[in-house]
Structure formats: C-alpha cells, structure tokens
Amino acid sequence: MASVVTTGHPHIVRLQGICGGEPIIDRLRVTVRHVATLYLQGETIQEIAESSNLSEAQGFHGLSYFFDHRDEIAALIAEQEAHGQ
C-alpha cells in the first residue's frame, strides 16, 4: 500500500507511487496541478468541482494548497505543458 503523506491542507495528500507523488485530493487521483490549471484558465470553483467530481470544499483546499505553494505547482504545470499534456 502507498505511503500517505499529509500536507497540512485538509483533503490534500501525497501518495508514494500515485500521480508521481504530486499533491492530490485525498482518495482521488485529481492533482492540485489539475485544479490549479482549470482555475488559471478561468473556471469557477463550482465548474472545477463538477468537472472533476470533487466537492467544492475539496476544490477550495486544492486551490489553498496551490496559493501556498505557487512555485511548486507552477513548475508542475510548466513541466506538463513542456510535454504537451
């Protein structure tokens, strides 16, 4: 079983071997990077939650992690874009 690392943000964890160890929404394979990307593209928290099958609370905590770790998530987004994903 993957080792769970809490992040200090409710709903946000890191799991060794899941999504490359990126911060994800707990019990889902939705990355904070994904939530942040949608937000930066102009989607509302309601749209993000609906399209990603999240509660609004999970979406807000994903954004909270993003705002507290902007450089980390921006680097993950840039890496994703560089690989054309």
N, CA, C and O atoms as a Maestro MAE file, in Angstrom:
{
 s_m_m2io_version
 :::
 2.0.0
}

f_m_ct {
 s_m_title
 :::
 protein
 m_atom[340] {
  # First column is atom index #
  i_m_mmod_type
  r_m_x_coord
  r_m_y_coord
  r_m_z_coord
  i_m_residue_number
  s_m_chain_name
  s_m_pdb_residue_name
  s_m_pdb_atom_name
  i_m_atomic_number
  :::
  1 25 0.838 -1.185 0.000 1 A "MET " " N  " 7
  2 3 0.000 0.000 0.000 1 A "MET " " CA " 6
  3 2 0.886 1.253 0.000 1 A "MET " " C  " 6
  4 15 1.942 1.274 0.632 1 A "MET " " O  " 8
  5 25 0.453 2.274 -0.702 2 A "ALA " " N  " 7
  6 3 1.223 3.508 -0.827 2 A "ALA " " CA " 6
  7 2 1.282 4.243 0.507 2 A "ALA " " C  " 6
  8 15 0.317 4.243 1.271 2 A "ALA " " O  " 8
  9 25 2.407 4.860 0.771 3 A "SER " " N  " 7
  10 3 2.610 5.650 1.974 3 A "SER " " CA " 6
  11 2 1.934 7.008 1.815 3 A "SER " " C  " 6
  12 15 2.188 7.719 0.842 3 A "SER " " O  " 8
  13 25 1.072 7.372 2.768 4 A "VAL " " N  " 7
  14 3 0.347 8.640 2.721 4 A "VAL " " CA " 6
  15 2 1.133 9.698 3.470 4 A "VAL " " C  " 6
  16 15 1.547 9.485 4.610 4 A "VAL " " O  " 8
  17 25 1.336 10.838 2.831 5 A "VAL " " N  " 7
  18 3 1.997 11.980 3.467 5 A "VAL " " CA " 6
  19 2 0.984 13.117 3.502 5 A "VAL " " C  " 6
  20 15 0.528 13.585 2.458 5 A "VAL " " O  " 8
  21 25 0.636 13.554 4.699 6 A "THR " " N  " 7
  22 3 -0.291 14.673 4.810 6 A "THR " " CA " 6
  23 2 0.452 15.970 4.493 6 A "THR " " C  " 6
  24 15 1.678 16.035 4.574 6 A "THR " " O  " 8
  25 25 -0.311 16.995 4.132 7 A "THR " " N  " 7
  26 3 0.300 18.249 3.676 7 A "THR " " CA " 6
  27 2 -0.013 19.443 4.565 7 A "THR " " C  " 6
  28 15 0.510 20.533 4.334 7 A "THR " " O  " 8
  29 25 -0.848 19.261 5.568 8 A "GLY " " N  " 7
  30 3 -1.280 20.399 6.370 8 A "GLY " " CA " 6
  31 2 -2.492 21.094 5.773 8 A "GLY " " C  " 6
  32 15 -3.016 22.044 6.355 8 A "GLY " " O  " 8
  33 25 -2.939 20.628 4.618 9 A "HIS " " N  " 7
  34 3 -4.134 21.155 3.972 9 A "HIS " " CA " 6
  35 2 -5.189 20.052 3.978 9 A "HIS " " C  " 6
  36 15 -4.943 18.959 3.469 9 A "HIS " " O  " 8
  37 25 -6.361 20.328 4.550 10 A "PRO " " N  " 7
  38 3 -7.404 19.297 4.532 10 A "PRO " " CA " 6
  39 2 -7.660 18.825 3.101 10 A "PRO " " C  " 6
  40 15 -7.626 19.627 2.168 10 A "PRO " " O  " 8
  41 25 -7.907 17.569 2.930 11 A "HIS " " N  " 7
  42 3 -8.215 16.925 1.644 11 A "HIS " " CA " 6
  43 2 -7.008 16.756 0.730 11 A "HIS " " C  " 6
  44 15 -7.150 16.135 -0.323 11 A "HIS " " O  " 8
  45 25 -5.826 17.273 1.069 12 A "ILE " " N  " 7
  46 3 -4.676 17.204 0.170 12 A "ILE " " CA " 6
  47 2 -3.606 16.296 0.784 12 A "ILE " " C  " 6
  48 15 -3.171 16.498 1.918 12 A "ILE " " O  " 8
  49 25 -3.199 15.297 0.009 13 A "VAL " " N  " 7
  50 3 -2.174 14.347 0.457 13 A "VAL " " CA " 6
  51 2 -1.204 14.087 -0.686 13 A "VAL " " C  " 6
  52 15 -1.427 14.487 -1.829 13 A "VAL " " O  " 8
  53 25 -0.130 13.411 -0.341 14 A "ARG " " N  " 7
  54 3 0.809 12.874 -1.331 14 A "ARG " " CA " 6
  55 2 0.870 11.377 -1.083 14 A "ARG " " C  " 6
  56 15 0.979 10.939 0.063 14 A "ARG " " O  " 8
  57 25 0.801 10.599 -2.139 15 A "LEU " " N  " 7
  58 3 0.889 9.149 -2.034 15 A "LEU " " CA " 6
  59 2 2.048 8.663 -2.880 15 A "LEU " " C  " 6
  60 15 2.083 8.889 -4.089 15 A "LEU " " O  " 8
  61 25 2.985 8.004 -2.250 16 A "GLN " " N  " 7
  62 3 4.119 7.457 -2.983 16 A "GLN " " CA " 6
  63 2 3.606 6.535 -4.082 16 A "GLN " " C  " 6
  64 15 2.825 5.622 -3.815 16 A "GLN " " O  " 8
  65 25 4.046 6.773 -5.323 17 A "GLY " " N  " 7
  66 3 3.656 5.933 -6.442 17 A "GLY " " CA " 6
  67 2 2.343 6.309 -7.104 17 A "GLY " " C  " 6
  68 15 1.944 5.665 -8.074 17 A "GLY " " O  " 8
  69 25 1.660 7.334 -6.610 18 A "ILE " " N  " 7
  70 3 0.403 7.783 -7.207 18 A "ILE " " CA " 6
  71 2 0.615 9.181 -7.777 18 A "ILE " " C  " 6
  72 15 1.012 10.098 -7.058 18 A "ILE " " O  " 8
  73 25 0.350 9.340 -9.062 19 A "CYS " " N  " 7
  74 3 0.495 10.634 -9.748 19 A "CYS " " CA " 6
  75 2 1.889 11.227 -9.524 19 A "CYS " " C  " 6
  76 15 2.040 12.437 -9.348 19 A "CYS " " O  " 8
  77 25 2.885 10.374 -9.532 20 A "GLY " " N  " 7
  78 3 4.260 10.831 -9.382 20 A "GLY " " CA " 6
  79 2 4.562 11.478 -8.049 20 A "GLY " " C  " 6
  80 15 5.546 12.205 -7.922 20 A "GLY " " O  " 8
  81 25 3.725 11.223 -7.048 21 A "GLY " " N  " 7
  82 3 3.941 11.823 -5.735 21 A "GLY " " CA " 6
  83 2 3.468 13.258 -5.621 21 A "GLY " " C  " 6
  84 15 3.700 13.918 -4.608 21 A "GLY " " O  " 8
  85 25 2.793 13.748 -6.679 22 A "GLU " " N  " 7
  86 3 2.257 15.113 -6.633 22 A "GLU " " CA " 6
  87 2 1.176 15.206 -5.568 22 A "GLU " " C  " 6
  88 15 0.574 14.194 -5.211 22 A "GLU " " O  " 8
  89 25 0.918 16.415 -5.049 23 A "PRO " " N  " 7
  90 3 -0.194 16.575 -4.127 23 A "PRO " " CA " 6
  91 2 -1.515 16.323 -4.872 23 A "PRO " " C  " 6
  92 15 -1.752 16.846 -5.961 23 A "PRO " " O  " 8
  93 25 -2.356 15.505 -4.241 24 A "ILE " " N  " 7
  94 3 -3.645 15.148 -4.840 24 A "ILE " " CA " 6
  95 2 -4.761 15.344 -3.829 24 A "ILE " " C  " 6
  96 15 -4.524 15.492 -2.630 24 A "ILE " " O  " 8
  97 25 -5.990 15.342 -4.346 25 A "ILE " " N  " 7
  98 3 -7.163 15.344 -3.485 25 A "ILE " " CA " 6
  99 2 -7.239 13.957 -2.845 25 A "ILE " " C  " 6
  100 15 -7.175 12.948 -3.548 25 A "ILE " " O  " 8
  101 25 -7.373 13.901 -1.532 26 A "ASP " " N  " 7
  102 3 -7.398 12.647 -0.793 26 A "ASP " " CA " 6
  103 2 -8.435 11.684 -1.359 26 A "ASP " " C  " 6
  104 15 -9.588 12.051 -1.582 26 A "ASP " " O  " 8
  105 25 -8.003 10.448 -1.586 27 A "ARG " " N  " 7
  106 3 -8.806 9.335 -2.081 27 A "ARG " " CA " 6
  107 2 -9.187 9.454 -3.563 27 A "ARG " " C  " 6
  108 15 -9.960 8.644 -4.076 27 A "ARG " " O  " 8
  109 25 -8.651 10.449 -4.234 28 A "LEU " " N  " 7
  110 3 -8.916 10.627 -5.662 28 A "LEU " " CA " 6
  111 2 -7.594 10.801 -6.392 28 A "LEU " " C  " 6
  112 15 -6.583 11.134 -5.774 28 A "LEU " " O  " 8
  113 25 -7.595 10.583 -7.673 29 A "ARG " " N  " 7
  114 3 -6.385 10.834 -8.467 29 A "ARG " " CA " 6
  115 2 -6.511 12.160 -9.207 29 A "ARG " " C  " 6
  116 15 -6.158 12.268 -10.382 29 A "ARG " " O  " 8
  117 25 -7.014 13.154 -8.510 30 A "VAL " " N  " 7
  118 3 -7.113 14.506 -9.054 30 A "VAL " " CA " 6
  119 2 -5.994 15.314 -8.418 30 A "VAL " " C  " 6
  120 15 -5.962 15.493 -7.201 30 A "VAL " " O  " 8
  121 25 -5.075 15.801 -9.246 31 A "THR " " N  " 7
  122 3 -3.928 16.536 -8.723 31 A "THR " " CA " 6
  123 2 -4.284 17.998 -8.440 31 A "THR " " C  " 6
  124 15 -5.187 18.575 -9.046 31 A "THR " " O  " 8
  125 25 -3.544 18.563 -7.503 32 A "VAL " " N  " 7
  126 3 -3.668 20.002 -7.252 32 A "VAL " " CA " 6
  127 2 -3.298 20.746 -8.527 32 A "VAL " " C  " 6
  128 15 -3.892 21.779 -8.836 32 A "VAL " " O  " 8
  129 25 -2.325 20.232 -9.269 33 A "ARG " " N  " 7
  130 3 -1.934 20.843 -10.550 33 A "ARG " " CA " 6
  131 2 -3.141 20.960 -11.480 33 A "ARG " " C  " 6
  132 15 -3.325 21.993 -12.125 33 A "ARG " " O  " 8
  133 25 -3.963 19.914 -11.555 34 A "HIS " " N  " 7
  134 3 -5.149 19.928 -12.415 34 A "HIS " " CA " 6
  135 2 -6.139 21.005 -11.952 34 A "HIS " " C  " 6
  136 15 -6.647 21.779 -12.763 34 A "HIS " " O  " 8
  137 25 -6.405 21.046 -10.658 35 A "VAL " " N  " 7
  138 3 -7.326 22.045 -10.105 35 A "VAL " " CA " 6
  139 2 -6.799 23.448 -10.399 35 A "VAL " " C  " 6
  140 15 -7.557 24.318 -10.828 35 A "VAL " " O  " 8
  141 25 -5.511 23.670 -10.170 36 A "ALA " " N  " 7
  142 3 -4.913 24.987 -10.409 36 A "ALA " " CA " 6
  143 2 -4.956 25.363 -11.883 36 A "ALA " " C  " 6
  144 15 -5.224 26.516 -12.219 36 A "ALA " " O  " 8
  145 25 -4.696 24.406 -12.762 37 A "THR " " N  " 7
  146 3 -4.734 24.674 -14.203 37 A "THR " " CA " 6
  147 2 -6.116 25.142 -14.622 37 A "THR " " C  " 6
  148 15 -6.249 26.124 -15.352 37 A "THR " " O  " 8
  149 25 -7.138 24.449 -14.167 38 A "LEU " " N  " 7
  150 3 -8.508 24.848 -14.511 38 A "LEU " " CA " 6
  151 2 -8.828 26.237 -13.968 38 A "LEU " " C  " 6
  152 15 -9.443 27.052 -14.655 38 A "LEU " " O  " 8
  153 25 -8.409 26.500 -12.738 39 A "TYR " " N  " 7
  154 3 -8.635 27.811 -12.133 39 A "TYR " " CA " 6
  155 2 -7.940 28.907 -12.946 39 A "TYR " " C  " 6
  156 15 -8.528 29.954 -13.218 39 A "TYR " " O  " 8
  157 25 -6.697 28.661 -13.327 40 A "LEU " " N  " 7
  158 3 -5.940 29.650 -14.100 40 A "LEU " " CA " 6
  159 2 -6.513 29.861 -15.497 40 A "LEU " " C  " 6
  160 15 -6.278 30.897 -16.119 40 A "LEU " " O  " 8
  161 25 -7.265 28.880 -15.990 41 A "GLN " " N  " 7
  162 3 -7.935 29.014 -17.282 41 A "GLN " " CA " 6
  163 2 -9.274 29.740 -17.145 41 A "GLN " " C  " 6
  164 15 -9.969 29.953 -18.138 41 A "GLN " " O  " 8
  165 25 -9.634 30.118 -15.920 42 A "GLY " " N  " 7
  166 3 -10.831 30.921 -15.708 42 A "GLY " " CA " 6
  167 2 -12.052 30.173 -15.210 42 A "GLY " " C  " 6
  168 15 -13.127 30.763 -15.095 42 A "GLY " " O  " 8
  169 25 -11.914 28.886 -14.910 43 A "GLU " " N  " 7
  170 3 -13.070 28.141 -14.412 43 A "GLU " " CA " 6
  171 2 -13.355 28.526 -12.966 43 A "GLU " " C  " 6
  172 15 -12.439 28.812 -12.194 43 A "GLU " " O  " 8
  173 25 -14.628 28.530 -12.612 44 A "THR " " N  " 7
  174 3 -15.025 28.810 -11.233 44 A "THR " " CA " 6
  175 2 -14.834 27.554 -10.390 44 A "THR " " C  " 6
  176 15 -14.675 26.455 -10.922 44 A "THR " " O  " 8
  177 25 -14.851 27.727 -9.082 45 A "ILE " " N  " 7
  178 3 -14.703 26.574 -8.202 45 A "ILE " " CA " 6
  179 2 -15.848 25.584 -8.419 45 A "ILE " " C  " 6
  180 15 -15.649 24.374 -8.321 45 A "ILE " " O  " 8
  181 25 -17.034 26.090 -8.709 46 A "GLN " " N  " 7
  182 3 -18.171 25.209 -8.973 46 A "GLN " " CA " 6
  183 2 -17.941 24.387 -10.245 46 A "GLN " " C  " 6
  184 15 -18.233 23.192 -10.274 46 A "GLN " " O  " 8
  185 25 -17.422 25.021 -11.282 47 A "GLU " " N  " 7
  186 3 -17.132 24.310 -12.532 47 A "GLU " " CA " 6
  187 2 -16.027 23.276 -12.333 47 A "GLU " " C  " 6
  188 15 -16.104 22.161 -12.850 47 A "GLU " " O  " 8
  189 25 -15.008 23.657 -11.584 48 A "ILE " " N  " 7
  190 3 -13.906 22.729 -11.310 48 A "ILE " " CA " 6
  191 2 -14.423 21.520 -10.547 48 A "ILE " " C  " 6
  192 15 -14.111 20.379 -10.889 48 A "ILE " " O  " 8
  193 25 -15.210 21.776 -9.517 49 A "ALA " " N  " 7
  194 3 -15.745 20.688 -8.702 49 A "ALA " " CA " 6
  195 2 -16.603 19.752 -9.550 49 A "ALA " " C  " 6
  196 15 -16.468 18.531 -9.463 49 A "ALA " " O  " 8
  197 25 -17.470 20.317 -10.354 50 A "GLU " " N  " 7
  198 3 -18.365 19.496 -11.176 50 A "GLU " " CA " 6
  199 2 -17.597 18.684 -12.215 50 A "GLU " " C  " 6
  200 15 -17.845 17.488 -12.367 50 A "GLU " " O  " 8
  201 25 -16.679 19.309 -12.922 51 A "SER " " N  " 7
  202 3 -15.966 18.605 -13.994 51 A "SER " " CA " 6
  203 2 -14.973 17.576 -13.458 51 A "SER " " C  " 6
  204 15 -14.614 16.636 -14.168 51 A "SER " " O  " 8
  205 25 -14.529 17.743 -12.218 52 A "SER " " N  " 7
  206 3 -13.525 16.848 -11.644 52 A "SER " " CA " 6
  207 2 -14.104 15.885 -10.608 52 A "SER " " C  " 6
  208 15 -13.365 15.135 -9.970 52 A "SER " " O  " 8
  209 25 -15.431 15.909 -10.443 53 A "ASN " " N  " 7
  210 3 -16.110 15.064 -9.450 53 A "ASN " " CA " 6
  211 2 -15.573 15.291 -8.043 53 A "ASN " " C  " 6
  212 15 -15.286 14.342 -7.313 53 A "ASN " " O  " 8
  213 25 -15.443 16.560 -7.677 54 A "LEU " " N  " 7
  214 3 -14.983 16.960 -6.349 54 A "LEU " " CA " 6
  215 2 -16.107 17.677 -5.625 54 A "LEU " " C  " 6
  216 15 -17.042 18.171 -6.255 54 A "LEU " " O  " 8
  217 25 -16.018 17.735 -4.308 55 A "SER " " N  " 7
  218 3 -16.883 18.653 -3.577 55 A "SER " " CA " 6
  219 2 -16.254 20.041 -3.713 55 A "SER " " C  " 6
  220 15 -15.071 20.162 -4.029 55 A "SER " " O  " 8
  221 25 -17.037 21.068 -3.477 56 A "GLU " " N  " 7
  222 3 -16.462 22.408 -3.530 56 A "GLU " " CA " 6
  223 2 -15.379 22.559 -2.471 56 A "GLU " " C  " 6
  224 15 -14.382 23.241 -2.708 56 A "GLU " " O  " 8
  225 25 -15.554 21.938 -1.310 57 A "ALA " " N  " 7
  226 3 -14.534 22.006 -0.257 57 A "ALA " " CA " 6
  227 2 -13.219 21.413 -0.741 57 A "ALA " " C  " 6
  228 15 -12.155 21.985 -0.503 57 A "ALA " " O  " 8
  229 25 -13.284 20.274 -1.415 58 A "GLN " " N  " 7
  230 3 -12.066 19.669 -1.946 58 A "GLN " " CA " 6
  231 2 -11.397 20.605 -2.958 58 A "GLN " " C  " 6
  232 15 -10.176 20.757 -2.955 58 A "GLN " " O  " 8
  233 25 -12.190 21.221 -3.808 59 A "GLY " " N  " 7
  234 3 -11.652 22.165 -4.782 59 A "GLY " " CA " 6
  235 2 -11.006 23.370 -4.121 59 A "GLY " " C  " 6
  236 15 -9.925 23.800 -4.522 59 A "GLY " " O  " 8
  237 25 -11.673 23.919 -3.104 60 A "PHE " " N  " 7
  238 3 -11.111 25.057 -2.382 60 A "PHE " " CA " 6
  239 2 -9.799 24.691 -1.696 60 A "PHE " " C  " 6
  240 15 -8.862 25.489 -1.695 60 A "PHE " " O  " 8
  241 25 -9.721 23.504 -1.117 61 A "HIS " " N  " 7
  242 3 -8.483 23.100 -0.460 61 A "HIS " " CA " 6
  243 2 -7.367 22.871 -1.485 61 A "HIS " " C  " 6
  244 15 -6.197 23.134 -1.206 61 A "HIS " " O  " 8
  245 25 -7.734 22.385 -2.661 62 A "GLY " " N  " 7
  246 3 -6.749 22.274 -3.736 62 A "GLY " " CA " 6
  247 2 -6.192 23.635 -4.110 62 A "GLY " " C  " 6
  248 15 -4.985 23.795 -4.296 62 A "GLY " " O  " 8
  249 25 -7.077 24.614 -4.219 63 A "LEU " " N  " 7
  250 3 -6.618 25.976 -4.533 63 A "LEU " " CA " 6
  251 2 -5.823 26.573 -3.380 63 A "LEU " " C  " 6
  252 15 -4.854 27.298 -3.604 63 A "LEU " " O  " 8
  253 25 -6.224 26.275 -2.152 64 A "SER " " N  " 7
  254 3 -5.476 26.759 -0.996 64 A "SER " " CA " 6
  255 2 -4.048 26.238 -1.029 64 A "SER " " C  " 6
  256 15 -3.104 26.984 -0.773 64 A "SER " " O  " 8
  257 25 -3.890 24.956 -1.343 65 A "TYR " " N  " 7
  258 3 -2.547 24.388 -1.458 65 A "TYR " " CA " 6
  259 2 -1.780 25.099 -2.575 65 A "TYR " " C  " 6
  260 15 -0.613 25.452 -2.408 65 A "TYR " " O  " 8
  261 25 -2.440 25.302 -3.706 66 A "PHE " " N  " 7
  262 3 -1.805 25.996 -4.835 66 A "PHE " " CA " 6
  263 2 -1.321 27.389 -4.418 66 A "PHE " " C  " 6
  264 15 -0.186 27.764 -4.714 66 A "PHE " " O  " 8
  265 25 -2.172 28.151 -3.736 67 A "PHE " " N  " 7
  266 3 -1.777 29.504 -3.352 67 A "PHE " " CA " 6
  267 2 -0.629 29.504 -2.345 67 A "PHE " " C  " 6
  268 15 0.198 30.416 -2.350 67 A "PHE " " O  " 8
  269 25 -0.572 28.493 -1.486 68 A "ASP " " N  " 7
  270 3 0.510 28.401 -0.510 68 A "ASP " " CA " 6
  271 2 1.801 27.829 -1.103 68 A "ASP " " C  " 6
  272 15 2.875 27.992 -0.525 68 A "ASP " " O  " 8
  273 25 1.698 27.159 -2.256 69 A "HIS " " N  " 7
  274 3 2.858 26.504 -2.881 69 A "HIS " " CA " 6
  275 2 2.910 26.830 -4.382 69 A "HIS " " C  " 6
  276 15 3.105 25.952 -5.223 69 A "HIS " " O  " 8
  277 25 2.730 28.095 -4.680 70 A "ARG " " N  " 7
  278 3 2.633 28.544 -6.073 70 A "ARG " " CA " 6
  279 2 3.812 28.109 -6.935 70 A "ARG " " C  " 6
  280 15 3.614 27.641 -8.056 70 A "ARG " " O  " 8
  281 25 5.027 28.255 -6.434 71 A "ASP " " N  " 7
  282 3 6.213 27.910 -7.227 71 A "ASP " " CA " 6
  283 2 6.229 26.422 -7.563 71 A "ASP " " C  " 6
  284 15 6.514 26.042 -8.698 71 A "ASP " " O  " 8
  285 25 5.926 25.588 -6.583 72 A "GLU " " N  " 7
  286 3 5.902 24.138 -6.805 72 A "GLU " " CA " 6
  287 2 4.880 23.761 -7.877 72 A "GLU " " C  " 6
  288 15 5.195 23.018 -8.807 72 A "GLU " " O  " 8
  289 25 3.665 24.273 -7.744 73 A "ILE " " N  " 7
  290 3 2.601 23.901 -8.682 73 A "ILE " " CA " 6
  291 2 2.854 24.535 -10.049 73 A "ILE " " C  " 6
  292 15 2.585 23.904 -11.071 73 A "ILE " " O  " 8
  293 25 3.360 25.754 -10.092 74 A "ALA " " N  " 7
  294 3 3.687 26.387 -11.374 74 A "ALA " " CA " 6
  295 2 4.743 25.562 -12.115 74 A "ALA " " C  " 6
  296 15 4.672 25.421 -13.336 74 A "ALA " " O  " 8
  297 25 5.711 25.024 -11.393 75 A "ALA " " N  " 7
  298 3 6.730 24.180 -12.027 75 A "ALA " " CA " 6
  299 2 6.110 22.898 -12.575 75 A "ALA " " C  " 6
  300 15 6.482 22.448 -13.659 75 A "ALA " " O  " 8
  301 25 5.174 22.310 -11.846 76 A "LEU " " N  " 7
  302 3 4.489 21.103 -12.329 76 A "LEU " " CA " 6
  303 2 3.651 21.399 -13.572 76 A "LEU " " C  " 6
  304 15 3.607 20.593 -14.502 76 A "LEU " " O  " 8
  305 25 2.988 22.556 -13.585 77 A "ILE " " N  " 7
  306 3 2.194 22.960 -14.748 77 A "ILE " " CA " 6
  307 2 3.116 23.173 -15.950 77 A "ILE " " C  " 6
  308 15 2.817 22.717 -17.054 77 A "ILE " " O  " 8
  309 25 4.235 23.865 -15.734 78 A "ALA " " N  " 7
  310 3 5.181 24.115 -16.827 78 A "ALA " " CA " 6
  311 2 5.734 22.806 -17.380 78 A "ALA " " C  " 6
  312 15 5.887 22.657 -18.592 78 A "ALA " " O  " 8
  313 25 6.031 21.863 -16.496 79 A "GLU " " N  " 7
  314 3 6.531 20.559 -16.929 79 A "GLU " " CA " 6
  315 2 5.485 19.830 -17.771 79 A "GLU " " C  " 6
  316 15 5.811 19.223 -18.791 79 A "GLU " " O  " 8
  317 25 4.246 19.894 -17.341 80 A "GLN " " N  " 7
  318 3 3.148 19.270 -18.095 80 A "GLN " " CA " 6
  319 2 3.021 19.909 -19.474 80 A "GLN " " C  " 6
  320 15 2.869 19.203 -20.471 80 A "GLN " " O  " 8
  321 25 3.081 21.224 -19.538 81 A "GLU " " N  " 7
  322 3 2.954 21.928 -20.812 81 A "GLU " " CA " 6
  323 2 4.137 21.608 -21.727 81 A "GLU " " C  " 6
  324 15 3.963 21.484 -22.940 81 A "GLU " " O  " 8
  325 25 5.318 21.476 -21.166 82 A "ALA " " N  " 7
  326 3 6.508 21.161 -21.960 82 A "ALA " " CA " 6
  327 2 6.400 19.788 -22.597 82 A "ALA " " C  " 6
  328 15 6.979 19.542 -23.655 82 A "ALA " " O  " 8
  329 25 5.665 18.899 -21.961 83 A "HIS " " N  " 7
  330 3 5.473 17.550 -22.500 83 A "HIS " " CA " 6
  331 2 4.210 17.440 -23.345 83 A "HIS " " C  " 6
  332 15 3.837 16.356 -23.794 83 A "HIS " " O  " 8
  333 25 3.553 18.593 -23.554 84 A "GLY " " N  " 7
  334 3 2.374 18.621 -24.420 84 A "GLY " " CA " 6
  335 2 1.174 17.856 -23.889 84 A "GLY " " C  " 6
  336 15 0.382 17.320 -24.664 84 A "GLY " " O  " 8
  337 25 1.041 17.805 -22.599 85 A "GLN " " N  " 7
  338 3 -0.081 17.069 -21.998 85 A "GLN " " CA " 6
  339 2 -1.195 18.007 -21.632 85 A "GLN " " C  " 6
  340 15 -2.223 17.572 -21.114 85 A "GLN " " O  " 8
  :::
 }
 m_bond[339] {
  # First column is bond index #
  i_m_from
  i_m_to
  i_m_order
  :::
  1 1 2 1
  2 2 3 1
  3 3 4 2
  4 3 5 1
  5 5 6 1
  6 6 7 1
  7 7 8 2
  8 7 9 1
  9 9 10 1
  10 10 11 1
  11 11 12 2
  12 11 13 1
  13 13 14 1
  14 14 15 1
  15 15 16 2
  16 15 17 1
  17 17 18 1
  18 18 19 1
  19 19 20 2
  20 19 21 1
  21 21 22 1
  22 22 23 1
  23 23 24 2
  24 23 25 1
  25 25 26 1
  26 26 27 1
  27 27 28 2
  28 27 29 1
  29 29 30 1
  30 30 31 1
  31 31 32 2
  32 31 33 1
  33 33 34 1
  34 34 35 1
  35 35 36 2
  36 35 37 1
  37 37 38 1
  38 38 39 1
  39 39 40 2
  40 39 41 1
  41 41 42 1
  42 42 43 1
  43 43 44 2
  44 43 45 1
  45 45 46 1
  46 46 47 1
  47 47 48 2
  48 47 49 1
  49 49 50 1
  50 50 51 1
  51 51 52 2
  52 51 53 1
  53 53 54 1
  54 54 55 1
  55 55 56 2
  56 55 57 1
  57 57 58 1
  58 58 59 1
  59 59 60 2
  60 59 61 1
  61 61 62 1
  62 62 63 1
  63 63 64 2
  64 63 65 1
  65 65 66 1
  66 66 67 1
  67 67 68 2
  68 67 69 1
  69 69 70 1
  70 70 71 1
  71 71 72 2
  72 71 73 1
  73 73 74 1
  74 74 75 1
  75 75 76 2
  76 75 77 1
  77 77 78 1
  78 78 79 1
  79 79 80 2
  80 79 81 1
  81 81 82 1
  82 82 83 1
  83 83 84 2
  84 83 85 1
  85 85 86 1
  86 86 87 1
  87 87 88 2
  88 87 89 1
  89 89 90 1
  90 90 91 1
  91 91 92 2
  92 91 93 1
  93 93 94 1
  94 94 95 1
  95 95 96 2
  96 95 97 1
  97 97 98 1
  98 98 99 1
  99 99 100 2
  100 99 101 1
  101 101 102 1
  102 102 103 1
  103 103 104 2
  104 103 105 1
  105 105 106 1
  106 106 107 1
  107 107 108 2
  108 107 109 1
  109 109 110 1
  110 110 111 1
  111 111 112 2
  112 111 113 1
  113 113 114 1
  114 114 115 1
  115 115 116 2
  116 115 117 1
  117 117 118 1
  118 118 119 1
  119 119 120 2
  120 119 121 1
  121 121 122 1
  122 122 123 1
  123 123 124 2
  124 123 125 1
  125 125 126 1
  126 126 127 1
  127 127 128 2
  128 127 129 1
  129 129 130 1
  130 130 131 1
  131 131 132 2
  132 131 133 1
  133 133 134 1
  134 134 135 1
  135 135 136 2
  136 135 137 1
  137 137 138 1
  138 138 139 1
  139 139 140 2
  140 139 141 1
  141 141 142 1
  142 142 143 1
  143 143 144 2
  144 143 145 1
  145 145 146 1
  146 146 147 1
  147 147 148 2
  148 147 149 1
  149 149 150 1
  150 150 151 1
  151 151 152 2
  152 151 153 1
  153 153 154 1
  154 154 155 1
  155 155 156 2
  156 155 157 1
  157 157 158 1
  158 158 159 1
  159 159 160 2
  160 159 161 1
  161 161 162 1
  162 162 163 1
  163 163 164 2
  164 163 165 1
  165 165 166 1
  166 166 167 1
  167 167 168 2
  168 167 169 1
  169 169 170 1
  170 170 171 1
  171 171 172 2
  172 171 173 1
  173 173 174 1
  174 174 175 1
  175 175 176 2
  176 175 177 1
  177 177 178 1
  178 178 179 1
  179 179 180 2
  180 179 181 1
  181 181 182 1
  182 182 183 1
  183 183 184 2
  184 183 185 1
  185 185 186 1
  186 186 187 1
  187 187 188 2
  188 187 189 1
  189 189 190 1
  190 190 191 1
  191 191 192 2
  192 191 193 1
  193 193 194 1
  194 194 195 1
  195 195 196 2
  196 195 197 1
  197 197 198 1
  198 198 199 1
  199 199 200 2
  200 199 201 1
  201 201 202 1
  202 202 203 1
  203 203 204 2
  204 203 205 1
  205 205 206 1
  206 206 207 1
  207 207 208 2
  208 207 209 1
  209 209 210 1
  210 210 211 1
  211 211 212 2
  212 211 213 1
  213 213 214 1
  214 214 215 1
  215 215 216 2
  216 215 217 1
  217 217 218 1
  218 218 219 1
  219 219 220 2
  220 219 221 1
  221 221 222 1
  222 222 223 1
  223 223 224 2
  224 223 225 1
  225 225 226 1
  226 226 227 1
  227 227 228 2
  228 227 229 1
  229 229 230 1
  230 230 231 1
  231 231 232 2
  232 231 233 1
  233 233 234 1
  234 234 235 1
  235 235 236 2
  236 235 237 1
  237 237 238 1
  238 238 239 1
  239 239 240 2
  240 239 241 1
  241 241 242 1
  242 242 243 1
  243 243 244 2
  244 243 245 1
  245 245 246 1
  246 246 247 1
  247 247 248 2
  248 247 249 1
  249 249 250 1
  250 250 251 1
  251 251 252 2
  252 251 253 1
  253 253 254 1
  254 254 255 1
  255 255 256 2
  256 255 257 1
  257 257 258 1
  258 258 259 1
  259 259 260 2
  260 259 261 1
  261 261 262 1
  262 262 263 1
  263 263 264 2
  264 263 265 1
  265 265 266 1
  266 266 267 1
  267 267 268 2
  268 267 269 1
  269 269 270 1
  270 270 271 1
  271 271 272 2
  272 271 273 1
  273 273 274 1
  274 274 275 1
  275 275 276 2
  276 275 277 1
  277 277 278 1
  278 278 279 1
  279 279 280 2
  280 279 281 1
  281 281 282 1
  282 282 283 1
  283 283 284 2
  284 283 285 1
  285 285 286 1
  286 286 287 1
  287 287 288 2
  288 287 289 1
  289 289 290 1
  290 290 291 1
  291 291 292 2
  292 291 293 1
  293 293 294 1
  294 294 295 1
  295 295 296 2
  296 295 297 1
  297 297 298 1
  298 298 299 1
  299 299 300 2
  300 299 301 1
  301 301 302 1
  302 302 303 1
  303 303 304 2
  304 303 305 1
  305 305 306 1
  306 306 307 1
  307 307 308 2
  308 307 309 1
  309 309 310 1
  310 310 311 1
  311 311 312 2
  312 311 313 1
  313 313 314 1
  314 314 315 1
  315 315 316 2
  316 315 317 1
  317 317 318 1
  318 318 319 1
  319 319 320 2
  320 319 321 1
  321 321 322 1
  322 322 323 1
  323 323 324 2
  324 323 325 1
  325 325 326 1
  326 326 327 1
  327 327 328 2
  328 327 329 1
  329 329 330 1
  330 330 331 1
  331 331 332 2
  332 331 333 1
  333 333 334 1
  334 334 335 1
  335 335 336 2
  336 335 337 1
  337 337 338 1
  338 338 339 1
  339 339 340 2
  :::
 }
}
